Amino acid sequence: MSSTPATRAQDGRVLPETANVHWRRRVDERELRRRAIGWTVSTLGYVVPFTITGIVLLIVEPLTAPVALMAFAQGWILPELYAQRGANVVRPKARTAAGPERVALGLLGDLVGHEARDLHGRTGLVMERGGLGTWLLGEGGALLVRDGGRRVHCYCVRVNHPELPSSDRIAHLLLALREDEAGFATVANHSFAGARWRVRRRVPKGMRPALDAAGRVERARWTDGRTVGPATGTA
């Protein structure tokens, strides 16, 4: 039975690519919580001032209602734009010829179990349980679902071979994640952290079942306090 990414990291395996970002703090639970708090504070920094401005305008002069509505809209739109940037990391990329895509899909299927294979067929994302949470891997990025399924961290990370079939790109990311989960999260560019519902609204409709599935996995882990079992995608 294969070990989880968390176990493999404990074995001392470290991604060589982490040397290229030596200035970054290696990602762990504390670092993820810090980033989550940072994004929450940043969101409140946009929402609260615009909301207060709108309320004050309405109290002082009801005729300024159109301006107040614009302030409310600004407070809503800016966080949504950040969520859009986060969701964009898993948007499908250009496909290569059908033949190589089929071969690459077969190779990816050998790396994952039936559940993850079926989910990838329906959504284009591969689900992998790790020590930090439940990952959803796309061609050029990854989503990390945490905190009982309530929060999603969005990462932009890609394979520097754009000519590869999409499934090959996902397979490369999956193997890197399994090799060193914390290193993977360190090397990847953190694009956004926020509520799952906010990210779900912004990902392509066909990918939303993957976020729902990852949310269920994390809710189960959160409620029963189970330790991380074998990676979902492990054959």
C-alpha positions as CSV (number, residue, x, y, z in Angstrom):
1,M,0.0,0.0,0.0
2,S,1.4,3.4,-1.0
3,S,2.1,6.0,1.6
4,T,0.5,9.4,1.6
5,P,2.4,12.5,0.5
6,A,2.7,13.5,4.2
7,T,4.4,10.2,5.0
8,R,6.8,10.5,2.1
9,A,7.8,14.0,3.2
10,Q,8.7,12.6,6.6
11,D,10.9,10.1,4.8
12,G,13.2,13.0,4.0
13,R,12.3,13.3,0.3
14,V,12.5,17.0,-0.8
15,L,11.7,18.3,-4.3
16,P,14.8,19.7,-5.9
17,E,12.8,22.7,-7.2
18,T,12.5,24.0,-3.7
19,A,16.2,25.2,-4.0
20,N,15.0,27.6,-6.7
21,V,12.7,29.4,-4.1
22,H,15.0,29.2,-1.1
23,W,13.6,32.5,0.2
24,R,10.2,31.1,0.7
25,R,9.1,29.6,4.0
26,R,8.5,25.9,3.7
27,V,4.7,25.4,3.8
28,D,3.2,23.7,6.9
29,E,0.0,23.9,8.9
30,R,1.1,27.1,10.5
31,E,2.1,28.7,7.2
32,L,-1.3,27.8,5.6
33,R,-3.2,29.3,8.6
34,R,-1.1,32.4,8.3
35,R,-1.9,32.7,4.6
36,A,-5.6,32.1,5.2
37,I,-5.7,34.8,7.9
38,G,-3.8,37.2,5.5
39,W,-6.4,36.7,2.8
40,T,-9.3,37.1,5.2
41,V,-7.9,40.4,6.5
42,S,-7.2,41.5,2.9
43,T,-10.8,40.7,2.0
44,L,-12.2,42.6,5.0
45,G,-10.0,45.5,4.1
46,Y,-11.9,45.8,0.8
47,V,-15.4,44.9,2.1
48,V,-15.6,46.8,5.3
49,P,-14.6,50.3,4.2
50,F,-16.8,50.3,1.1
51,T,-19.7,48.9,3.2
52,I,-19.3,51.6,5.8
53,T,-19.0,54.3,3.2
54,G,-22.3,53.2,1.6
55,I,-24.1,53.1,4.9
56,V,-22.9,56.5,5.9
57,L,-23.9,58.0,2.6
58,L,-27.4,56.6,3.0
59,I,-27.7,57.9,6.5
60,V,-26.4,61.4,5.7
61,E,-28.2,61.9,2.5
62,P,-30.7,59.3,1.1
63,L,-30.4,60.9,-2.4
64,T,-26.8,59.5,-2.6
65,A,-28.3,56.0,-2.9
66,P,-26.8,55.4,-6.4
67,V,-23.3,56.3,-5.0
68,A,-23.9,54.1,-2.0
69,L,-24.9,51.2,-4.2
70,M,-21.6,51.7,-6.2
71,A,-19.7,51.5,-2.9
72,F,-21.5,48.3,-2.0
73,A,-20.8,46.9,-5.4
74,Q,-17.1,47.7,-5.1
75,G,-16.9,45.9,-1.8
76,W,-18.4,42.8,-3.5
77,I,-16.6,42.9,-6.8
78,L,-13.0,43.2,-5.6
79,P,-12.9,39.9,-3.6
80,E,-14.7,38.2,-6.5
81,L,-11.9,39.3,-8.8
82,Y,-9.3,37.7,-6.5
83,A,-11.4,34.5,-6.3
84,Q,-11.5,34.5,-10.1
85,R,-7.7,34.7,-10.3
86,G,-7.6,31.8,-7.9
87,A,-10.0,29.7,-9.9
88,N,-8.2,30.4,-13.1
89,V,-5.3,28.1,-12.1
90,V,-7.3,25.0,-13.0
91,R,-8.9,26.3,-16.2
92,P,-8.3,23.8,-19.1
93,K,-5.4,24.6,-21.4
94,A,-4.9,23.9,-25.1
95,R,-5.0,20.2,-26.0
96,T,-2.5,18.3,-28.2
97,A,-3.5,15.8,-30.8
98,A,-6.1,13.2,-29.9
99,G,-3.6,10.2,-30.1
100,P,-1.1,11.5,-27.5
101,E,-3.9,12.7,-25.3
102,R,-5.3,9.1,-25.2
103,V,-2.0,7.6,-24.4
104,A,-1.3,10.1,-21.7
105,L,-4.7,9.6,-20.2
106,G,-4.0,5.9,-19.9
107,L,-0.7,6.5,-18.1
108,L,-2.4,8.9,-15.7
109,G,-5.1,6.2,-15.1
110,D,-2.3,3.8,-14.0
111,L,-1.3,6.3,-11.2
112,V,-4.7,6.7,-9.6
113,G,-7.5,4.6,-8.2
114,H,-10.9,4.1,-9.6
115,E,-12.5,6.9,-7.7
116,A,-10.0,9.5,-8.8
117,R,-10.0,8.1,-12.4
118,D,-13.8,8.5,-12.6
119,L,-13.6,12.0,-11.1
120,H,-11.0,13.1,-13.6
121,G,-13.1,11.7,-16.4
122,R,-16.0,13.9,-15.3
123,T,-14.2,17.0,-14.2
124,G,-10.7,17.1,-15.6
125,L,-9.2,17.2,-12.1
126,V,-7.4,14.5,-10.1
127,M,-8.2,14.3,-6.4
128,E,-5.4,13.3,-4.0
129,R,-5.6,13.3,-0.2
130,G,-2.6,14.6,1.6
131,G,-1.4,15.6,5.0
132,L,-2.3,19.3,4.4
133,G,-5.7,18.6,3.0
134,T,-7.4,17.3,-0.1
135,W,-5.8,18.4,-3.4
136,L,-7.4,18.8,-6.8
137,L,-4.8,18.8,-9.6
138,G,-5.3,20.4,-13.0
139,E,-3.0,21.0,-15.9
140,G,-1.6,24.2,-14.7
141,G,-2.5,24.5,-11.1
142,A,-4.0,22.9,-7.9
143,L,-6.7,23.6,-5.4
144,L,-6.1,22.6,-1.7
145,V,-9.4,22.1,0.2
146,R,-9.0,22.4,4.0
147,D,-10.7,23.4,7.2
148,G,-13.5,20.9,7.0
149,G,-14.1,21.8,3.3
150,R,-14.8,25.4,4.0
151,R,-11.6,26.9,2.6
152,V,-9.7,26.5,-0.6
153,H,-6.1,27.5,-1.3
154,C,-5.3,28.1,-5.0
155,Y,-1.9,27.4,-6.5
156,C,-0.5,28.2,-9.9
157,V,2.1,25.6,-10.8
158,R,2.9,24.1,-14.2
159,V,5.2,21.7,-16.0
160,N,7.7,23.6,-18.2
161,H,6.8,21.5,-21.3
162,P,3.7,23.0,-22.8
163,E,3.8,20.5,-25.7
164,L,3.0,17.6,-23.3
165,P,-0.6,16.2,-23.3
166,S,-2.8,17.5,-20.5
167,S,-2.8,14.2,-18.7
168,D,1.0,14.0,-18.7
169,R,1.1,17.5,-17.2
170,I,-1.3,16.4,-14.4
171,A,0.8,13.2,-13.9
172,H,4.0,15.2,-13.4
173,L,2.3,17.4,-10.8
174,L,0.8,14.4,-9.1
175,L,4.1,12.6,-8.8
176,A,5.7,15.8,-7.4
177,L,2.9,16.2,-4.9
178,R,3.4,12.6,-3.7
179,E,7.1,13.0,-3.5
180,D,7.1,16.1,-1.3
181,E,3.7,17.7,-0.4
182,A,5.1,20.5,1.6
183,G,7.7,21.2,-1.1
184,F,5.1,21.2,-3.8
185,A,3.0,23.8,-1.9
186,T,6.2,25.8,-1.4
187,V,7.3,25.8,-5.0
188,A,3.8,26.6,-6.3
189,N,2.7,30.2,-6.5
190,H,-0.1,30.9,-4.0
191,S,-2.8,32.8,-5.8
192,F,-5.7,32.9,-3.5
193,A,-7.2,31.5,-0.3
194,G,-10.9,31.9,0.5
195,A,-14.3,30.3,1.0
196,R,-14.9,27.2,-1.1
197,W,-18.3,28.6,-2.2
198,R,-16.5,31.7,-3.6
199,V,-14.0,29.6,-5.6
200,R,-16.7,27.1,-6.7
201,R,-18.7,29.9,-8.3
202,R,-15.7,30.8,-10.5
203,V,-14.4,27.5,-11.7
204,P,-15.9,26.0,-14.9
205,K,-19.2,24.4,-14.2
206,G,-17.9,20.9,-15.2
207,M,-15.2,21.1,-12.5
208,R,-17.6,21.9,-9.6
209,P,-18.3,18.3,-8.7
210,A,-14.6,17.8,-7.9
211,L,-14.7,20.7,-5.4
212,D,-17.9,19.2,-3.9
213,A,-16.2,15.8,-3.6
214,A,-13.1,17.3,-2.0
215,G,-15.4,19.2,0.4
216,R,-17.1,16.0,1.5
217,V,-13.7,14.3,2.1
218,E,-12.6,17.2,4.3
219,R,-15.8,17.4,6.2
220,A,-15.6,13.8,7.1
221,R,-12.0,14.2,8.2
222,W,-12.9,17.3,10.2
223,T,-15.9,15.7,12.0
224,D,-14.5,12.3,12.9
225,G,-10.9,13.4,13.5
226,R,-9.5,10.6,11.3
227,T,-5.8,10.6,10.5
228,V,-5.0,10.8,6.8
229,G,-5.3,7.4,5.2
230,P,-3.8,6.3,1.9
231,A,-3.9,8.8,-0.9
232,T,-7.2,8.7,-2.7
233,G,-5.5,8.5,-6.1
234,T,-3.2,5.7,-5.1
235,A,-3.7,2.5,-7.2
